[in-house]
Amino acid sequence: QVQLVESGGGLVQPGGSLRLSCAASGSGFSIYTMAWYRQPPGNERELVAASTRTGSTTYADSVKGRFTISRDNAKKTVYLQMNSLKPEDTAVYYCNVAISMRPWNVWGQGTQVTVSS
């Protein structure tokens, strides 16, 4: 069974930085795209950034130039470095991983990021 464990959320002041991590446990599968989503209060979940197995990345327009997604395939871990944080970045952040076996797509438990002075 594949599980994702997220860490790194918290409270930060505007302009600050946070680094989220998401590690996949289990064996016998390959990992394809790794991504971060977020769900602000009262809003739908949205894609923040994604990284393919070959290293291609994509970002939401709202975070371009401020957030960086990276991954360590050997550790089955994806990171999200968030700089110049704004109050509108406040949300629950979820890790999502596409894998080579059922259920094909796995979600993390979510980690709260709050940007406030």
C-alpha positions as CSV (number, residue, x, y, z in Angstrom):
1,Q,0.0,0.0,0.0
2,V,1.3,3.4,-1.0
3,Q,1.1,6.2,1.5
4,L,2.2,9.8,1.4
5,V,3.4,11.7,4.4
6,E,3.6,15.5,4.2
7,S,5.5,17.9,6.4
8,G,6.6,21.5,6.6
9,G,3.4,23.5,6.9
10,G,2.8,26.2,9.5
11,L,2.3,29.9,10.2
12,V,4.5,32.4,8.4
13,Q,4.5,36.2,8.0
14,P,3.9,37.7,4.5
15,G,7.2,37.7,2.6
16,G,8.4,34.6,4.4
17,S,9.3,31.2,3.2
18,L,8.3,27.6,3.9
19,R,9.4,24.3,2.4
20,L,6.9,21.4,2.1
21,S,8.0,17.8,1.8
22,C,6.0,14.8,0.7
23,A,7.5,11.3,1.0
24,A,6.0,8.1,-0.5
25,S,6.3,4.9,1.4
26,G,6.0,1.4,0.0
27,S,7.7,-0.6,-2.7
28,G,7.1,-2.4,-6.0
29,F,5.9,0.6,-7.9
30,S,7.1,3.4,-10.1
31,I,6.3,7.1,-9.5
32,Y,5.4,9.3,-12.4
33,T,4.1,12.8,-12.0
34,M,4.4,14.4,-8.5
35,A,2.4,17.5,-7.8
36,W,1.2,19.9,-5.2
37,Y,-2.4,21.2,-4.9
38,R,-3.9,23.6,-2.5
39,Q,-7.4,24.3,-1.2
40,P,-8.0,27.8,0.2
41,P,-10.8,28.3,2.7
42,G,-14.2,28.1,0.9
43,N,-12.6,27.4,-2.5
44,E,-11.9,24.4,-4.7
45,R,-8.7,22.5,-4.8
46,E,-6.3,23.8,-7.4
47,L,-3.0,22.8,-8.9
48,V,0.0,24.6,-7.6
49,A,2.9,22.9,-9.3
50,A,3.8,19.5,-10.9
51,S,6.9,17.7,-11.8
52,T,7.1,14.8,-14.3
53,R,9.5,11.9,-14.0
54,T,11.7,13.4,-16.8
55,G,12.0,16.7,-14.9
56,S,9.5,18.9,-16.7
57,T,7.7,21.3,-14.4
58,T,4.5,23.4,-14.5
59,Y,3.2,26.1,-12.2
60,A,0.1,28.0,-11.6
61,D,0.4,31.6,-12.8
62,S,-0.2,32.8,-9.2
63,V,3.0,31.2,-7.9
64,K,5.4,31.5,-10.8
65,G,8.7,33.0,-9.8
66,R,7.9,32.4,-6.1
67,F,7.5,28.6,-5.7
68,T,9.8,25.9,-6.9
69,I,8.9,22.2,-7.1
70,S,11.7,19.6,-7.0
71,R,11.9,15.9,-6.4
72,D,14.3,13.2,-5.3
73,N,13.4,10.0,-7.1
74,A,15.7,7.8,-5.1
75,K,13.9,9.0,-1.9
76,K,10.5,9.0,-3.5
77,T,10.1,12.6,-2.2
78,V,8.8,15.8,-3.7
79,Y,9.4,19.3,-2.3
80,L,7.7,22.7,-2.6
81,Q,9.9,25.6,-1.8
82,M,7.6,28.6,-1.2
83,N,9.2,32.1,-1.1
84,S,7.7,35.6,-0.9
85,L,4.5,34.1,0.6
86,K,1.4,36.2,0.5
87,P,-1.8,36.0,2.6
88,E,-3.6,34.6,-0.5
89,D,-1.3,31.6,-0.4
90,T,-3.1,30.5,2.8
91,A,-4.6,27.0,2.2
92,V,-4.3,23.4,2.9
93,Y,-1.6,22.0,0.7
94,Y,-1.9,18.4,-0.7
95,C,0.7,16.3,-2.3
96,N,-0.5,14.1,-5.2
97,V,1.5,11.3,-6.9
98,A,0.7,9.2,-9.9
99,I,2.0,5.6,-9.6
100,S,2.3,2.5,-11.7
101,M,-0.3,0.4,-9.8
102,R,-3.7,0.7,-8.2
103,P,-5.0,3.1,-7.1
104,W,-2.9,4.8,-9.8
105,N,-3.2,8.2,-8.0
106,V,-2.5,8.9,-4.3
107,W,-3.2,11.9,-2.1
108,G,-1.4,13.1,1.0
109,Q,-3.3,14.0,4.2
110,G,-2.7,17.8,3.6
111,T,-0.7,20.3,5.6
112,Q,-2.0,23.8,6.6
113,V,-0.1,26.8,5.4
114,T,-1.2,30.1,6.9
115,V,0.4,33.4,5.8
116,S,-0.5,36.2,8.2
117,S,1.0,39.0,10.2
